[in-house]
Amino acid sequence: MPITGFDHVALPTSQPEAMIRFYGALGFRVPDVEAWRRSGWPFFVIAFGDQKINFHTPAMWQKPDFTLRGPTAQPGCGDLCFVWEGGAAALERMLDGAGVERVAGPVELEGARGRGRSVYVRDPDANLLEFIVYDEPGEGDAPRS
């Protein structure tokens, strides 16, 4: 199959500065944020790995003639899962350090790469974020070699 992955996702936001602070505290990159603030561009980027999220500000998603989005997309419509490769303990420390409240987890489930353990949180717009950790034995599992 020639499709190999996501390049980016676009989500509307009602709170651009709160989103920049939140995602920055979680370790996401916010490239060109100062240029974005000076320019008045109607979207900004949050980056991680080789992917990014384009956040559309109200100046963009509230325009009736802006049709390159889902017709019902409003802040809080996202449900995203991120792969965390630093181990479950490091994920917990990172979330604690950022002051992020858990919605659920850790819970074991099946992800795109197999079994993993996930923790769920919400961002300032109430998008659901899942962080999944693969390749760690669960409680009672034998260690993997």
C-alpha positions in Angstrom: 0.0 0.0 0.0 1.5 3.4 -0.9 -0.1 5.2 2.0 2.5 5.1 4.8 1.2 7.3 7.6 -0.2 10.7 8.6 1.5 13.9 7.7 -0.7 16.2 9.7 -4.1 16.6 11.3 -6.0 19.9 11.5 -8.1 20.8 14.5 -10.0 24.0 15.4 -9.1 25.8 18.6 -10.9 28.5 20.6 -7.9 29.0 22.9 -4.7 29.4 20.9 -2.4 30.6 23.6 -3.6 28.0 26.1 -3.1 25.3 23.6 0.5 26.5 22.9 1.3 26.4 26.6 -0.3 23.0 27.1 1.3 21.2 24.2 4.6 22.9 24.9 4.5 21.6 28.5 4.0 18.1 27.1 7.2 18.4 25.0 5.6 19.1 21.6 7.5 21.6 19.5 5.8 24.9 18.6 7.8 26.0 15.5 7.7 29.7 14.6 5.4 30.6 17.4 6.8 34.2 17.7 6.5 34.6 13.9 2.9 33.4 14.2 2.1 35.8 17.0 3.5 38.8 15.0 1.9 37.8 11.7 -1.7 37.2 12.7 -1.8 34.0 10.7 -5.1 32.1 11.3 -3.4 28.9 12.3 -0.3 27.6 14.2 1.5 24.3 14.2 2.3 21.8 17.0 5.0 19.3 15.9 6.2 15.9 17.1 8.4 13.4 15.3 7.7 13.7 11.6 4.1 14.8 12.1 2.2 17.9 13.1 -1.1 19.3 14.1 -2.3 22.5 12.5 -4.6 24.3 14.9 -7.1 26.6 13.2 -7.8 29.7 15.2 -11.4 31.2 15.4 -10.4 33.7 12.7 -10.1 30.7 10.4 -12.6 28.1 11.4 -15.4 30.6 12.1 -15.2 32.1 8.6 -18.2 30.9 6.6 -16.2 30.7 3.4 -13.5 28.4 4.9 -14.6 25.0 3.7 -11.4 23.0 3.8 -12.4 21.4 7.1 -15.0 19.0 8.4 -18.4 20.7 8.2 -19.0 20.2 11.9 -15.5 20.7 13.2 -15.5 22.8 16.4 -13.0 22.9 19.3 -13.0 19.7 21.2 -13.7 17.5 18.2 -10.3 15.7 18.3 -9.6 12.2 19.6 -5.9 11.6 19.1 -3.5 8.8 20.1 0.2 9.5 20.5 2.9 6.8 20.8 5.1 7.4 23.9 8.4 5.7 23.7 9.9 6.8 27.0 8.2 4.1 29.1 5.1 4.3 31.3 6.9 5.7 34.4 8.5 8.6 32.3 5.0 9.3 30.8 3.5 9.6 34.3 6.4 11.9 35.4 5.9 14.1 32.3 2.2 14.4 32.8 2.6 15.1 36.5 5.3 17.7 35.8 3.0 19.4 33.3 0.1 19.4 35.8 -2.1 17.4 33.5 -5.1 15.6 35.0 -5.8 12.0 33.8 -9.2 11.1 32.4 -8.5 7.4 32.4 -5.7 4.9 32.6 -3.4 3.3 32.5 -5.5 0.8 30.7 -4.3 -2.1 28.5 -5.7 -2.2 25.0 -5.0 -3.1 21.4 -3.4 -0.3 19.4 -2.2 -0.2 15.8 1.1 -1.9 16.8 -0.4 -4.5 19.1 -1.0 -4.5 22.8 -0.2 -1.3 24.7 -1.0 0.6 27.9 -2.7 3.9 27.5 -3.3 7.0 29.6 -6.0 9.6 28.5 -6.0 13.3 29.1 -7.8 16.4 27.7 -6.3 19.5 26.3 -7.7 23.1 27.0 -10.3 22.7 24.2 -11.3 19.3 25.6 -9.8 17.2 22.8 -9.2 13.7 24.0 -5.5 12.8 23.9 -4.3 9.2 24.4 -0.7 8.3 25.1 0.0 4.7 24.4 3.2 2.8 25.5 4.2 -0.3 23.6 6.7 -3.0 24.5 6.4 -2.9 28.3 5.2 -5.9 30.2 1.9 -5.4 32.0 1.3 -6.5 35.6 1.8 -10.2 35.8 3.3 -10.5 32.4 6.7 -12.1 31.9 9.4 -9.6 30.9 10.1 -9.5 27.2 13.6 -10.2 25.9 
